[in-house]
């Protein structure tokens, strides 16, 4: 039986049963967790390889250019990455296949078009304003924009279908393996590796990812279901608009690598990027649980099942925080060898790494706080919180990076993370009477 038809039944039953809800959440989170473990390991090793093959400077060029690419590609999806988590489960439950096809066609087309436009703008700006050493890498990064936008959207749609393996495995596992393999071949053939070359092979890998996810999405529709497309643009954009603003604010908060590159140069940007990437390892427990809980949040809220929502949030908070705490302690103990794996120069990023781990624990402690507000109709409250957080983050970055480099950026990140998670937890308690913390 087609998975798009079979899985909604389990989904509906889980909403009605507390024990089944916990079972579904833990079972799905375990799958995502396993994918994240393998994928994080592959990504970590690939970045270690990039740093060793390219050296600190060219690795910094890659990190800086790819940082811009990631930032801008998230804008290309125009808020639909979160919106589809609400629409797709709803349409699957209603078996509204024509509307679902219309949603996928419209969102993918608009995302790709926005990516092409952004790529042209980035390439033009790079040619006129960037330094000579950065232009080739920035242009190569611009080429990835349409594809990164589409694959990000496709991954969220597959999450909406509750097809977590297809949603996470291509980007988490397939991409780093392909990129590192092709980068290694390039290094062996030419004897060196540049940031531009890494980004070129990244484009090839993401293209393969888009093709694979397109085939997987096609298989989610019943083979003999109704054909055609139905569009509800006003409704879709009504939710996507505020979510786009939230996405923009969240991404502005994550500009630390870019600001270090601008204010201190690519060398220190590379040092900080290594620390930041490694510090995110404890977060994949939260990613695993949110991968399953996000579509369920909207469904429970619409059903008015506040007790079920509390069960979901409590299970997510405990499942995300305590394992993350244990991992963070172990990583802090072995911080120096973890940084040394990138190369001798990267041991200088150990202080920033230790500070950034604290921020990851604060986020894990808040559990599904961000999704709770956005998927229960309080996205405007989220906008206000993230707007203030961005102002705080940018002010601290511009004040601290010139003085302390990566350490200053890490302090800015942790202070801002503390503010927005505390604010989210307070608003959720007031509006939904749900406590998003790992407490008894």
Secondary structure, 3 states (H helix, E strand, C coil): CCHHHHHHHHHHHHHHCHHHHHHHHHHHHHHHHHHHHHHHHHHHHHHHHHHHHHHHHHHHHHHHHHHHHHHHHHHHCCCHHHHHHHHHHHHHHHCCHHHHHHHHHHHHHHHHHHHHHHHHHHHHHHHHHCCHHHHHHHHHHHHCHHHHHHHHHHHHHHHHCCCHHHHHHHHHHHHHHHHHHHHHHHHHHHCCCCHHHHHHHHHHHHHHHHHHHHHHHHCCCCCCCCCCCCCCHHHHHHHHHHHHHHHHHHHHHCCHHHHHHHHHCHHHHHHHHHHHHHHHHHHHHHHHHHHHHHHHHHHHHHCCCHHHHHHHHHHHHHHHHHHHHHHHHHHHHCHHHHHHCCCHHHHHHHHHHHHHHHHHHHHHHHCCHHHHHHCCCCHHHHHHHHHHHHHHHHHHHHHHHHHHCHHHHHHHHHHHHHHHHHHHHHHHHHHHCCCCCCCC
